[in-house]
């Protein structure tokens, strides 16, 4: 009788001598991939928890690599009634938060639009 998908999921890995494996061994490449994924996850958490959810509050957001480091490009949509001083203050706040969350950022270019 063929095994079900659930039976494959529930299967306990066994060593050649039929003793149960306590955990699934991982190859060096699997550890490497896991490390990269975990690093990106924690990087994302840092950005989110420091209040720099730029893709949510910005119309456009991009990171680019240059010889001098990472460059961030942000377009913020602001209330059309905002003054020039308010727009500059908001742009400065976003730049400061981004630099705090990503110290490797060499430059931040913020464009504001109504």
C-alpha positions as CSV (number, residue, x, y, z in Angstrom):
1,X,0.0,0.0,0.0
2,X,1.4,3.4,-0.9
3,X,2.4,5.8,1.9
4,X,0.6,9.0,2.4
5,X,2.2,12.5,2.5
6,X,1.5,12.6,6.2
7,X,3.3,9.4,6.8
8,X,6.4,10.8,5.1
9,X,6.1,14.0,7.3
10,X,5.7,11.9,10.5
11,X,8.6,9.6,9.6
12,X,11.4,9.4,12.1
13,X,14.8,9.5,10.5
14,X,16.9,6.4,11.4
15,X,20.6,5.7,11.4
16,X,22.0,2.7,9.6
17,X,21.8,0.7,12.8
18,X,18.0,1.5,13.2
19,X,18.4,3.9,16.1
20,X,16.3,7.1,15.8
21,X,18.1,10.3,14.8
22,X,17.3,13.0,17.4
23,X,17.6,15.7,14.8
24,X,18.0,15.8,11.0
25,X,21.7,16.4,10.2
26,X,22.4,19.3,7.9
27,X,25.1,19.6,5.3
28,X,27.5,22.6,5.3
29,X,25.5,24.1,2.4
30,X,22.2,23.7,4.3
31,X,23.8,25.5,7.3
32,X,25.1,28.2,5.0
33,X,21.7,28.8,3.4
34,X,20.0,28.7,6.8
35,X,22.5,31.3,8.0
36,X,21.8,33.6,5.1
37,X,18.0,33.3,5.6
38,X,18.3,33.9,9.4
39,X,20.5,37.0,8.7
40,X,18.0,38.5,6.4
41,X,15.2,37.7,8.8
42,X,16.9,39.5,11.7
43,X,17.9,42.4,9.4
44,X,14.3,42.8,8.5
45,X,13.3,42.6,12.2
46,X,15.8,45.4,13.0
47,X,14.3,47.6,10.3
48,X,10.8,46.9,11.3
49,X,11.3,47.3,15.1
50,X,13.1,50.6,14.7
51,X,10.1,52.0,12.9
52,X,11.6,52.1,9.4
53,X,8.9,50.3,7.6
54,X,9.7,52.3,4.5
55,X,7.9,50.1,2.0
56,X,4.7,50.8,3.9
57,X,5.0,54.6,4.3
58,X,7.0,55.4,1.1
59,X,5.7,55.4,-2.4
60,X,9.0,54.1,-3.6
61,X,12.0,52.5,-1.8
62,X,15.1,51.0,-3.3
63,X,18.6,50.1,-2.1
64,X,21.6,50.2,-4.5
65,X,25.2,49.1,-4.0
66,X,28.0,51.4,-4.9
67,X,31.8,51.4,-4.3
68,X,31.3,53.5,-1.2
69,X,28.4,51.3,0.2
70,X,24.7,51.0,0.1
71,X,22.6,53.9,-1.2
72,X,18.9,54.2,-0.2
73,X,16.4,56.0,-2.5
74,X,13.1,56.9,-0.9
75,X,10.0,58.8,-2.2
76,X,7.6,59.8,0.6
77,X,4.0,60.8,-0.1
78,X,3.1,63.6,2.3
79,X,-0.1,65.5,2.9
80,X,-0.5,68.2,0.2
81,X,-1.0,70.8,3.0
82,X,2.4,70.1,4.5
83,X,4.8,73.0,4.6
84,X,8.3,72.8,3.2
85,X,9.7,72.7,6.7
86,X,7.5,69.8,7.6
87,X,8.5,67.9,4.5
88,X,12.2,68.5,5.3
89,X,11.7,67.4,8.9
90,X,10.0,64.2,7.8
91,X,12.7,63.4,5.2
92,X,15.4,64.0,7.9
93,X,13.6,61.7,10.3
94,X,13.4,58.9,7.7
95,X,17.0,59.4,6.9
96,X,18.1,59.2,10.5
97,X,16.0,56.1,11.2
98,X,17.4,54.4,8.2
99,X,21.0,55.2,9.0
100,X,20.4,53.9,12.6
101,X,18.9,50.7,11.4
102,X,21.5,50.2,8.6
103,X,24.9,51.6,9.5
104,X,26.3,50.4,6.2
105,X,24.2,53.0,4.3
106,X,26.6,55.4,2.6
107,X,23.9,57.8,1.4
108,X,20.2,58.3,1.7
109,X,18.3,60.2,-1.0
110,X,14.8,61.2,0.1
111,X,12.3,62.8,-2.3
112,X,9.0,64.2,-1.0
113,X,5.8,64.5,-3.0
114,X,2.3,65.6,-2.1
